[in-house]
Amino acid sequence: MDNLTIRPATVADATAIGSLVLDLLPYLTVHPQGLGAEKFISNVGIDAQRRYLGQDNFRYHVALRGDELLGVVAVRDNTHLFHLFVREALHGQGLGQRLWQLARDEAIAKGNPGSFTVNAAGRAAGWYVRLGFVQVAERIEHDGIVDVPMRWESGAA
């Protein structure tokens, strides 16, 4: 990925982050347009991103090429992979893995003992398995989305 910058996100990035997530709704919701997922959409949109970015228990990084947001990763409470989204045109090119590794390594450096959780979107569960996550509970369909509870342990990856 040429000319890529990864940096900590700020509240000023909320609009771009929220827009990126909303662009990915077909991957995240049961219905491609997000029908029935209004609660989820309100929790990942621009206003929600502003709230999260303003809280001390969230740590975000953004990947940019110039001013274009290519991806975002966020960890909540130094243990939960809260967001990991990459622009659709870049799926399969390694940016998601790179963002995960950065977030993981930073969390471990800040005291995480090497254990992370994620509620993977149903369509992303296989990708998380390739990163070393394991499914720890049944898939849950609710509010227009599918969550797959997963865990990553440093000794298991």
MITOR-729982 format. One line per 5 residues: number of its first residue (from 1); their letters; for each residue x, y, z of C-alpha. Coordinates in steps of 0.25 Angstrom, whole numbers, plus 5000, padded with zeros to 4 digits. Each point is the difference from the previous one (the first is absolute). Layout:
BEGIN
NUM	A	X,Y,Z ~ ...
This chain:
BEGIN
1	MDNLT	5000,5000,5000 ~ 5007,5012,4995 ~ 5000,5014,5007 ~ 4992,4994,5012 ~ 5000,5007,5013
6	IRPAT	4994,4994,5013 ~ 4998,5009,5011 ~ 4992,5002,5013 ~ 4986,5004,4997 ~ 4994,5013,5005
11	VADAT	4986,5005,5002 ~ 5002,5007,4986 ~ 5000,4987,4994 ~ 4986,4996,5004 ~ 4993,5004,4987
16	AIGSL	5010,4992,4992 ~ 4999,4988,5009 ~ 4985,5000,5001 ~ 4999,5001,4985 ~ 5009,4989,4998
21	VLDLL	4992,4990,5009 ~ 4987,5004,4994 ~ 5006,4997,4986 ~ 5003,4986,5005 ~ 4986,4997,5004
26	PYLTV	4998,4989,4990 ~ 5011,4992,5007 ~ 4995,5004,5014 ~ 4985,4998,5000 ~ 4990,4989,4997
31	HPQGL	4993,5009,4989 ~ 5010,5007,4991 ~ 4993,5013,5002 ~ 5000,4999,5015 ~ 4985,4998,5001
36	GAEKF	4997,4995,5015 ~ 5014,5005,5004 ~ 4997,5014,5004 ~ 5005,4998,5014 ~ 5014,4995,4995
41	ISNVG	5000,5011,4990 ~ 4998,5011,5010 ~ 5011,4993,5008 ~ 5011,5001,4989 ~ 4996,5013,4993
46	IDAQR	5007,5013,5000 ~ 4993,5005,5013 ~ 5004,4987,5007 ~ 5014,5001,4995 ~ 5001,5014,5006
51	RYLGQ	4996,4994,5014 ~ 5009,4988,4999 ~ 5012,5009,4996 ~ 4998,5009,5012 ~ 5001,4989,5010
56	DNFRY	5013,4996,5007 ~ 4996,4985,4999 ~ 5001,5000,4985 ~ 5013,5000,4992 ~ 4998,5002,4985
61	HVALR	5010,5000,4988 ~ 4997,5004,4986 ~ 5007,4996,4987 ~ 5000,5011,4990 ~ 5006,5003,4986
66	GDELL	5000,5015,4999 ~ 4987,5004,5006 ~ 4993,4987,4996 ~ 4996,4991,5011 ~ 5003,4986,4996
71	GVVAV	4998,4993,5014 ~ 4997,5001,5014 ~ 5003,4991,5013 ~ 4995,5003,5014 ~ 5003,4993,5013
76	RDNTH	4991,5002,5012 ~ 5004,4998,5014 ~ 5014,4995,4995 ~ 4993,4986,4998 ~ 4989,5001,4990
81	LFHLF	5002,5002,4985 ~ 4989,5009,4998 ~ 5002,5005,4985 ~ 5008,4994,4989 ~ 4995,5005,4986
86	VREAL	5007,5002,4987 ~ 4995,5007,4988 ~ 4993,4989,4991 ~ 5010,5002,4988 ~ 5011,4996,5009
91	HGQGL	4995,4987,5006 ~ 5010,4989,4999 ~ 5012,5009,4998 ~ 5005,4999,5015 ~ 4996,5013,5006
96	GQRLW	4990,4994,5009 ~ 5011,4990,5006 ~ 5010,5012,5001 ~ 4990,5008,5008 ~ 4997,4988,5009
101	QLARD	5014,4998,5003 ~ 5003,5014,5003 ~ 4988,5001,5009 ~ 5003,4987,5007 ~ 5015,5003,5002
106	EAIAK	4997,5014,5006 ~ 4989,4994,5009 ~ 5010,4989,5005 ~ 5011,5011,5002 ~ 4989,5008,5009
111	GNPGS	4998,4988,5009 ~ 4991,4990,4992 ~ 5004,4986,5004 ~ 4998,4995,4986 ~ 4985,4997,4999
116	FTVNA	4990,5007,4992 ~ 4985,4999,4997 ~ 4993,5004,4987 ~ 4985,4999,4996 ~ 5003,4997,4985
121	AGRAA	4990,5003,4990 ~ 4994,4987,4994 ~ 5007,5002,4987 ~ 5013,5003,5006 ~ 5002,4988,5010
126	GWYVR	5008,4992,4990 ~ 5010,5011,4999 ~ 5001,5002,5015 ~ 5003,4985,5001 ~ 5012,5002,4990
131	LGFVQ	5005,5010,5010 ~ 5000,4990,5011 ~ 4986,5003,5006 ~ 4992,4989,5005 ~ 4985,5000,5001
136	VAERI	4996,4999,5015 ~ 4984,5000,4999 ~ 4989,4998,4990 ~ 4997,5010,4989 ~ 4990,5010,5005
141	EHDGI	4990,5006,4990 ~ 4994,5013,5006 ~ 4995,5014,4996 ~ 5004,4997,4985 ~ 5014,4995,5002
146	VDVPM	5007,4987,5003 ~ 5011,5000,5011 ~ 5010,4989,5001 ~ 5007,5001,5014 ~ 5014,4997,4999
151	RWESG	5013,5000,5008 ~ 5015,5001,4996 ~ 5011,4995,5010 ~ 5014,5003,4998 ~ 5005,4986,5003
156	AA	4989,4994,4990 ~ 5003,5009,4988
